[in-house]
Amino acid sequence: MTREGTPQSRMALAATVAVGILLAGLGTLGWRWHYYVTAGDTPYDEVGIGMNSRLPEPLRAWGCTRIRERFPRAVPPYGCQSGQN
């Protein structure tokens, strides 16, 4: 006997909470990476470098392009140097 608007089972509730936590985590990491490549204070932020170097090639290339545009005189960080893209 289920009431309208209540979860059908504890498993459904647990799955909903898990998906919500996963989406929040991915959103936080995505925001952090986007901030690093578009508005960070330095191209040598360790967390940003680590995240950027682990992304798929198209996203990493886009991020490296933004970093090079923002810091044209700086040595490119790990993952953005020639031969690493």
N, C-alpha and C positions, 0 to 999 in steps of 0.2 A: 504494500500500500504506500504509494508515493504521493506527495502533495505537489501541486504545481509550484515551481520556483525553488524546490529543494533538490539537492544533488541526489542521484539515484543510489549511489553507493559511496563508501569511503574511498574506494579505488578511483572513482571518477574525480572526487575532490582532490585526492593526492596527485593525480595526473594533471589536473588544472593548475594546482599550486606549482608543480614541477615545471610545467610549460611557462608559467608566469615568471618564475625565477630565472629560467634559461633565457627568456626574452629580455628581461631586465639586465642580465649579465652581458648578453650580446650587445644590447643598446649602449651600455656603459663603456664597453671596450671599443665599440665603433665610434662613439663620441670622443673618447680619449685619443684614438688614432687620428681622427679628423682634425681635432684641435692641434695635435702635434704637427701635422703637415701643413695646416693653413694658418695657424696663429701662435705656434709655440715660440718661446723666447730664444731657443737655441736649437740647431740641428743635431746636437749631441745628447739629447735626452735619452737616457738608457731604456726607459720603458717604451718610448716611441720608436726607437731603433729596433728593439726586439719585436714589437708588434708589426712594424712595417716589413721587416725582413722575413716574416712568416706568412705574409699575405700572398694570395695568388698573383701571378705576374701582372695582369692588367691593373689591379689596385696598387701594387707596389710601384709600378712604373708611373702611375698618376701621382702617387705620393712623392716619389723622388723628383718628378718634374716640379711640383709645387715647392719642395724644399730648395731645389736649385734656383728657382725664380726668386725666392725670398732671401736666400743667402748666397749670392753669386760668387763671392770671394772666399767662401769657406770650403774646406776640404769636405767632399761628400761623406756622409756617415756610412757605416757598414750597411751593405745591402744596396747602396746607391752608387757605388764606385763602378768605374768601367769594368765590364766583364762579369759583374755580379747581377745585372738585371736580366 
